[in-house]
């Protein structure tokens, strides 16, 4: 309560003085030299310290000028001769630490007034007490070193905090250094190898070095503190040298030394980057760089990744600097080889690492994260000296393969993994459009070296190496550098043979990952692999039978990656890659049409038989049978996806006609799926599988699937279908209309009414919660987009045909309702709706009977495509425009999205005027504008005289803004 009262500034000066005096009296009795009471527990001391800090902020300027003197007096038992009162010393140090946190901690964001207040307080401290406080640190360290590590450690932490904003000379004086430096180098005699005082002393040294100052002063400080000698001695200490590679290695010490060295090197590089520094300062920085680089690389190469990560920032700074230098002098260029050597060596799994075990998953993830950071460093070296980079890695990879040839399966997998990892990264230089290739031009030498590496890799027999990590790397590299095989056809067959072997591998991670990589490989080389389709299908046919397993309710609900998840679901997803791969291999242009059909039939026949066996059980609700049917449908769709023309998605108007024999086979697949869909369409998972299969069958069947569309709609848009499903299917239909607009009219005419009735039902369903609202917005958007696509592709006649006249009014009303719904989430649908109304007006409004210009005319008689449509446009379309413009949420002058709606409204109004002429003018004058309480003249003048739509929009924006 007291703490809150002080902090909230709710006390006046007398009250604050009362609190101050009361607490000071209590503290003197409890923590003073003659204290009778026992000191408070730590949690009470923390809150007490916080309250005293708030009092300091309020009263140090005026009212408690002796703040620091009062607490310093608690530290001595006799006339201030020595700082020997332990409880008083600890409270004093706590107060100093808390004061810094309140007024000088840069990690806390401060408001303007608070920041000024803190700066004023720091100025007052420097003026009144800083010399005395700094001297107290010396006294306390002298008093308690080797007597009480807790006091010494807290003192060092306080110095480390305060040094950032006080005069550096108070901390780097010879007397102070004589106290701190022995702590930095003190020998740890404890058995557990942990010396928190020593580590804190090094951290304090780091804070001293990190203090902001000019380049010349910073270089002098590094020399004065003899940091080179200190770091050399620390690295030579027993914990870091003698115990290296053992369980007694002092990784905590290594980390704090790395932090110190990182700070030093960052400052040195910063000086070297500064073009304004004088020659003497630059020379000092050059010497420091040469002196500290070996230590930097030693810590960078440390077996503990935390230590390595600590110095990565300064090494990154150094390489960035070297990259900017341009032509490197010898002193700099000589640094690159040891740097690159250290980076590559750190990329290697260490001897203690395990691979593929559950216990080591987190360690593996951390190492892969480190590799990504190391990769950036490696790229930086390549950017500085590509020749060195190419030669170094070429030699590394060449030596590794030579070792593999000599040692075979006995070779250390870590060395081989390193070589393969470097081959994988080498493409940054060797591939066009990669990170380091300038202007999409690969390095010619690197490309040649990569080809040599790939040849050695394929010829080495590495695909038979016993360690799974090597096999995974091998497959990843083959996929990454598929372009190599396009110009080295002789290697395709052996690599395919290796893949066929690996997709049967006993290690589950290798096996399931290989299924995906096998697909990637054959997909990219489909033009070259058609001649082995029969052999490959026969070789992997044993992996194709589907065995659906219903997940148990007790199964762990953890998010496993595909690489490590060995569940039945993950295995099935892997099988789908095999089905697609078979489709890719079977459908190459060099494969005869009859063979393509034969391959497709050989894979699908077992699936058809399996479906017929499980369908009766699935109809009766058997969960396993339903899942089996789901998997079979997905497999058929995925196989079709493999057969589809790969260029189709890029250019749908120039599709390769599928071979007739192949289309016939997949027509059977489509019919089989429709049978299952008809029997099981109340099941959402089955509908989802069928939707997926339908979209993929389109690529193989093309227009031949159109006669089946009514059946697909009947099955996919059941009474159970969600709005999401309807929206997804409408997207599919948009693509079909776009692709087959010349052949779809009759089919569309037949299916439109039942389709729209399903959509209307979905649009009118009650909303329960946010998810329903989001799905409704999506359905609205896809529905009006579907109608828009019909009109854009000149199929609008189907909307008013004899078959669909019964739903036309509902269609127009629903679009107008969506157009007038100006709420968040429906803005896009509203805009599209107005565009649809404009297209309807343009298509069915008849010829223009009016003109727009300086001298507009409007004397013609409207002649719409069907009677009464001109009046319908005025009473419905035109009215909808003004209903929206009067909506309080419609603010096009302040919101870009609603401005787009206004653009569509303006276009619609112009079209209605052009189609109805004098009737439009009369309607505005007698109906529209009297209803809104204003004259029509200004609007009509703007609309009929401005050929530029933007001018009309500007007028309407100003009108709406003035009426809000």
MIZA-379576 format. One record per residue (C-alpha): residue in three letters; x, y, z. Coordinates in steps of 0.2 Angstrom, whole numbers, plus 5000, padded with zeros to 4 digits. Each point is the difference from the previous one (the first is absolute). Layout:
BEGIN
ALAXYZ...
***
This chain:
BEGIN
UNK500050005000UNK501450125004UNK500949954985UNK498550044989UNK499650165009UNK501850074996UNK500149934983UNK498350084995UNK500650175005UNK498450015011UNK501050075015UNK500450185003UNK501750065007UNK499749985018UNK499349834998UNK501549954989UNK501250065014UNK499049915013UNK500249834990UNK501850044997UNK500450035018UNK499049855006UNK500849884988UNK501850075003UNK499749985019UNK499449824997UNK501549964988UNK501350075012UNK499349895014UNK499949854989UNK501650024989UNK501150125008UNK501649965009UNK499149985017UNK498549914993UNK499049915013UNK498749924989UNK500349864987UNK500150064982UNK498449984989UNK499849854989UNK500550024981UNK498250034994UNK499750145013UNK501750084996UNK499650004982UNK498450105003UNK500850115013UNK501450044987UNK498750044987UNK499150125012UNK501650095005UNK500450024981UNK498350084997UNK500450125015UNK501750044992UNK499250054984UNK498850115009UNK501250085012UNK501849994995UNK499850164990UNK499350095016UNK499649925016UNK501249865002UNK501750064993UNK500949895012UNK499249844993UNK501649914995UNK500950065016UNK498749935011UNK500149834992UNK501950004999UNK500150045019UNK499149835003UNK501549914992UNK501350045014UNK499949955018UNK501350135006UNK500150184994UNK500149944981UNK501749935002UNK499649844991UNK498449934991UNK499849855012UNK498250005004UNK499349864989UNK498250035001UNK500250194997UNK501249974985UNK498849884992UNK498550125002UNK501150144993UNK500549904985UNK498249954997UNK499550195000UNK501350044988UNK499449864988UNK498250055002UNK500450194997UNK500949954983UNK498549894995UNK498850155003UNK500950144992UNK501349934988UNK499549834993UNK500050024981UNK498949844998UNK498550095007UNK499150124989UNK499750175008UNK498850144996UNK500650184996UNK499750075018UNK500749855008UNK501550004989UNK500450185005UNK499849965018UNK501249865000UNK501350104991UNK499950145013UNK500249875014UNK501549924991UNK500850184999UNK499650035018UNK500849835005UNK501650044990UNK500150175008UNK499749965018UNK500549825004UNK500849914985UNK501850015007UNK499449945017UNK499049854992UNK501549954989UNK501150005015UNK498849905010UNK500149864987UNK501950005002UNK499849995019UNK498749865000UNK501049904987UNK501650025011UNK499049955016UNK499149854994UNK501149924986UNK500449825005UNK498850025015UNK498250014993UNK499749964982UNK498250065000UNK500650185005UNK501350004987UNK498949934986UNK498650135004UNK501350145000UNK500749944983UNK498250004993UNK499750185006UNK501650064992UNK499549914984UNK498350095000UNK500650175005UNK501550014988UNK498950044985UNK499650185006UNK501450055012UNK501750074997UNK501149854994UNK501550065009UNK499149955017UNK500049824994UNK501649984990UNK501150085013UNK501549905005UNK499449975017UNK498349934994UNK500849894987UNK501249935014UNK498449945008UNK499049944985UNK501449914990UNK500549885013UNK498249945001UNK500049984981UNK501549885001UNK499749925017UNK500249815000UNK498549905004UNK500449875013UNK498249935002UNK499749834993UNK498450054990UNK501050124989UNK498750155002UNK500750165006UNK498650134999UNK501250145007UNK501249984986UNK498749994987UNK499250155007UNK501650105000UNK500349954981UNK498250064997UNK500450175009UNK501650014989UNK498849984985UNK498950145005UNK501550115003UNK500649964982UNK498250034993UNK499950185007UNK499850124986UNK501550114996UNK501050074985UNK501049884989UNK501750055006UNK499549995019UNK499249834997UNK501649934992UNK501050085014UNK498849925013UNK500349824992UNK501850035002UNK500050075017UNK499049865007UNK501249874992UNK498549914993UNK501049904988UNK501149935014UNK498549975011UNK499049904987UNK501649904995UNK500249955019UNK498249965002UNK500149884984UNK501549925007UNK499249975017UNK499749835006UNK498150004998UNK500250064981UNK501649914995UNK500549855010UNK498249945002UNK499550044982UNK499049854993UNK499649935018UNK498550015011UNK501050125011UNK500150134986UNK499450175007UNK498750054987UNK499350145011UNK501850085000UNK500149984981UNK498350094997UNK500550155011UNK501750014991UNK499149994983UNK498850145005UNK501550115005UNK501049964984UNK498450034989UNK499850175008UNK501950044997UNK499949944982UNK498450094996UNK500850165005UNK501649974991UNK499149974984UNK498950155003UNK501650115000UNK500749924985UNK498350044991UNK500150185005UNK500950094985UNK500250165011UNK501249925013UNK501850065000UNK501449894994UNK500749965017UNK498349945007UNK499749904984UNK501849925003UNK499549955018UNK498449924994UNK500949904987UNK501249945013UNK498649955012UNK499149914985UNK501549904997UNK500349965019UNK498249955004UNK499649904984UNK500849845006UNK499050015016UNK498450044991UNK500249844989UNK500549905015UNK498350045009UNK499149994983UNK500649834999UNK499549955018UNK499149845002UNK498650085008UNK498850084988UNK499550145012UNK501850065001UNK500250004981UNK498350094998UNK500650145012UNK501450054988UNK499149984984UNK499450195000UNK501850075000UNK500549874987UNK498650054989UNK500550195003UNK501849954995UNK499549914984UNK498850144995UNK501450135002UNK501149894989UNK498749994987UNK499950194999UNK501950024999UNK500149954982UNK501749944995UNK500749935016UNK501850035006UNK501049855005UNK499750035018UNK498149984998UNK500049864986UNK501149895011UNK498650005013UNK498749924989UNK500749824999UNK500049975018UNK498350095002UNK499349894987UNK500849845007UNK499350045017UNK498250034993UNK500149834990UNK500749915015UNK498650065010UNK498749944988UNK500549825004UNK499049905013UNK501149985015UNK500649835007UNK498750005014UNK498550044989UNK498749864997UNK498950004984UNK498249944999UNK499749975018UNK498550075009UNK501150065014UNK501150104988UNK498650084990UNK500150175009UNK501950004998UNK499949954982UNK498850154997UNK501250125009UNK501449944989UNK499150024984UNK499550185006UNK501950035003UNK500449934983UNK498850134992UNK501050145009UNK501649924995UNK499449994982UNK499850195000UNK501850025006UNK500649884986UNK499050104987UNK500950165006UNK501749924998UNK499549954982UNK499450184997UNK501850065005UNK501049874991UNK499149884988UNK501649924994UNK500649955018UNK498249945004UNK499949894984UNK501849925003UNK499749975018UNK498449914998UNK500549914985UNK501549935009UNK499049965015UNK498749904990UNK501349924990UNK501049945015UNK498449935008UNK499649904985UNK501849934999UNK499849955019UNK498449924996UNK500849904986UNK501349945012UNK499049975015UNK498349964993UNK498649975013UNK501350025014UNK500250184997UNK499350125013UNK498350054994UNK500350185007UNK501450034988UNK498949944986UNK498550105006UNK501150165000UNK500549974982UNK498349974994UNK499350155009UNK501350114992UNK499649934983UNK498250055004UNK500550185004UNK501250014985UNK498550044989UNK499950185006UNK501550034988UNK499749874987UNK498150024997UNK499250154990UNK498950115011UNK500849945016UNK500550125014UNK501850044994UNK499849994982UNK500150174992UNK498650054988UNK499449825000UNK501749954992UNK500849855009UNK501849995003UNK500749894985UNK501449925011UNK498849965014UNK498849924987UNK501449894994UNK500649955017UNK498249965005UNK499949894985UNK501649915006UNK499349985018UNK498449934994UNK500849884988UNK501149945015UNK498649995011UNK498949894988UNK501549894996UNK500649985018UNK498649875005UNK499550125014UNK498249954998UNK500549835009UNK500850095015UNK499349935016UNK499650165009UNK498250074997UNK500650185001UNK501149974985UNK498649924989UNK498950155004UNK501350134995UNK500449904984UNK498150004994UNK499850195005UNK501650044989UNK499349904985UNK498450095001UNK500850175002UNK501249984986UNK498849914988UNK500750124986UNK501649905001UNK499149844994UNK499250094986UNK501850024992UNK500749845007UNK498749874995UNK501149855004UNK499850035019UNK498150005000UNK499749814999UNK501249965015UNK499250145010UNK498349944997UNK500549835005UNK500750075016UNK498450095003UNK499049844997UNK501149915013UNK499850155012UNK498250015000UNK500049825007UNK501350055013UNK499849925018UNK500250175008UNK498350085001UNK500650184998UNK501149964985UNK498549904992UNK498650135002UNK501150154996UNK500749904984UNK498249994994UNK499850194999UNK501850024993UNK499749864987UNK498550104994UNK501050164999UNK501349914990UNK498949924987UNK498950154998UNK501550114995UNK500749874989UNK498449934993UNK500650024982UNK501549895003UNK499249865011UNK498649944989UNK501049854993UNK500149925017UNK498250035006UNK499549814999UNK501549955010UNK499850135013UNK498149965002UNK500449825003UNK501450045012UNK498950115011UNK498349914998UNK500249915017UNK499950185008UNK498450054992UNK498749895010UNK499050125011UNK499749955018UNK499050135009UNK500150005019UNK498850105010UNK501050105013UNK499749955018UNK499250125012UNK501649985011UNK501250054986UNK501150145005UNK499450164992UNK501750074997UNK500550104984UNK501349884992UNK500950054985UNK499849894984UNK501849965002UNK499949925017UNK498149955001UNK499849824997UNK498149995003UNK498849914988UNK499450174994UNK501850064996UNK500449844991UNK498450024989UNK500550184996UNK501749924994UNK499149874990UNK499150144991UNK501750074994UNK500349834992UNK498450004991UNK500450174993UNK501749944995UNK499349864990UNK498950124991UNK501550114996UNK501149854993UNK498549924991UNK499450154990UNK501650074992UNK499850054982UNK501249864994UNK498949865008UNK498749934987UNK498250045004UNK499549825002UNK501449975013UNK499550165010UNK498249925001UNK500749835005UNK501150085014UNK498550105006UNK498949845000UNK501349905009UNK500050125014UNK498150045001UNK499349824998UNK500549955018UNK499350165007UNK498349974991UNK500049825007UNK500450065017UNK498750144999UNK498649874995UNK500549895015UNK499950145013UNK498550104993UNK498749905008UNK500850015017UNK500350184998UNK498150034996UNK499649915017UNK501150135009UNK501649905003UNK501350135004UNK501549904993UNK499149964984UNK499550194998UNK501850055002UNK500649864988UNK498850074987UNK500650185003UNK501849944998UNK499649914983UNK499150164993UNK501550115005UNK501249874992UNK499050004984UNK500050195000UNK501950015003UNK500449884986UNK499050114988UNK501050155006UNK501549914995UNK499349974983UNK499450184998UNK501050114988UNK501350095011UNK499850164989UNK498150015002UNK499950105015UNK501250134992UNK499050014984UNK498249935002UNK499550064983UNK501349904991UNK499749835008UNK500849844993UNK498549894995UNK500249845011UNK500249844990UNK498349924997UNK500549845008UNK500650085016UNK498450115001UNK499049844999UNK500949925015UNK499850165010UNK498150014995UNK499849835009UNK500950075015UNK498850154999UNK498549894999UNK500749895015UNK500250155011UNK498350074995UNK499249835006UNK500950025017UNK499550185001UNK498249964996UNK500049875014UNK501050095013UNK499750194997UNK499450035017UNK501849985006UNK501050165000UNK501749914998UNK499449904985UNK499350164992UNK501750085003UNK500949864992UNK498850004985UNK500250194998UNK501949985000UNK499949854987UNK498850104989UNK501250154999UNK501449884995UNK499049904988UNK499650164990UNK501850004994UNK499949834992UNK498250004994UNK499850174995UNK498350044991UNK499649825001UNK499550025019UNK498750134996UNK498549884997UNK500449935018UNK499950185008UNK498249985005UNK500449845010UNK501550085008UNK499050155005UNK498649885007UNK501349915010UNK501150145006UNK498750125004UNK498949895012UNK498950075013UNK501549975012UNK501250114991UNK500750145009UNK500250184993UNK501849974999UNK499749854988UNK498850104989UNK501350144999UNK501449884995UNK498949914987UNK499550174992UNK501850044998UNK500249844991UNK498650044989UNK500750174996UNK501549914993UNK499049884990UNK499050144992UNK501650104996UNK500849844993UNK498549934990UNK499050154996UNK499749944982UNK499349835005UNK499250035017UNK498450104996UNK498849864999UNK500749915015UNK499950175010UNK498350034994UNK499549835007UNK500850015017UNK499850195004UNK498349995008UNK500449865013UNK501750075003UNK499350175004UNK498749935011UNK501349925011UNK501050165000UNK498450105005UNK499749875014UNK501850035006UNK499850195000UNK498450005010UNK500649885014UNK500050085017UNK501750065007UNK500749925016UNK501650085005UNK501650074992UNK500449854989UNK498350004992UNK500250184996UNK501749984992UNK499349854990UNK498550104994UNK501150154994UNK501149874990UNK498449924992UNK499350184996UNK501750044992UNK500149844990UNK498250004994UNK500150184993UNK501749964992UNK499249854992UNK498650104992UNK501350134995UNK501049864991UNK498549954991UNK499650174993UNK501950044996UNK500149844990UNK498450054990UNK498949875007UNK498850125008UNK498649934989UNK499949845011UNK499450115015UNK498550054990UNK499749844991UNK498349915000UNK500749875012UNK500650135013UNK498750144999UNK499249935016UNK501650055010UNK500450164991UNK499150125012UNK500849915015UNK501750014991UNK499850194998UNK499350035017UNK501449905008UNK501350104991UNK499250175004UNK499949945019UNK501849965000UNK500450174991UNK499150095013UNK500849925015UNK501450125004UNK500849915015UNK501849955004UNK500449844991UNK498750034986UNK500850154992UNK500849894986UNK498449914997UNK499050164999UNK501250074987UNK499949854989UNK498150005002UNK499950184993UNK501149944986UNK498949864996UNK498550125000UNK500950114988UNK500449854988UNK498149955001UNK499550184996UNK501350014985UNK499549834993UNK498150015002UNK499750195000UNK499950014981UNK500950134989UNK500550175008UNK498750134998UNK500950145008UNK501850084999UNK501250075013UNK501050164996UNK500050195000UNK498349994991UNK499249845006UNK498449934991UNK498749895007UNK498649994988UNK500049824994UNK498749875005UNK500749865011UNK500049834991UNK500649875013UNK500349824996UNK498449955008UNK498450105004UNK500150105016UNK501849985004UNK500350194998UNK498850045014UNK500749865010UNK501750084999UNK499350165006UNK499049935015UNK501249875005UNK501850034994UNK500050195001UNK499049995017UNK501449885007UNK501350134996UNK499250145010UNK499649885014UNK501849965002UNK500550184998UNK498950055015UNK500749865011UNK500950085015UNK501449874998UNK500350054982UNK501550135001UNK500949994983UNK500950175004UNK500949915015UNK500149824995UNK500949934985UNK498949844999UNK498350095000UNK500850124987UNK500149854989UNK498249965002UNK499650194996UNK501049974984UNK498849854995UNK498550105005UNK500550154989UNK500349884985UNK498349925003UNK499150175001UNK500850054984UNK499449844991UNK498250025007UNK500050184993UNK500749954983UNK498749864999UNK498550105006UNK500450184996UNK498550125004UNK499249875011UNK501550005011UNK500050195002UNK498250005004UNK500149865013UNK501450105008UNK499150165001UNK498349935005UNK500549855011UNK501849985005UNK500550175006UNK498450065008UNK500149855011UNK501850055006UNK499550185001UNK501050094987UNK500050064982UNK500549884986UNK500850144989UNK501849995006UNK500149814999UNK499249994983UNK501250144994UNK501549905006UNK499449834994UNK499450054983UNK501550124995UNK501549915007UNK500749864989UNK501349975014UNK499349895013UNK501250085013UNK499250174999UNK498349925004UNK500849915014UNK500850155007UNK498350095000UNK499149865009UNK501449995013UNK499850185004UNK498149995000UNK500149855012UNK501350095011UNK498950155001UNK498549905006UNK500849905013
***
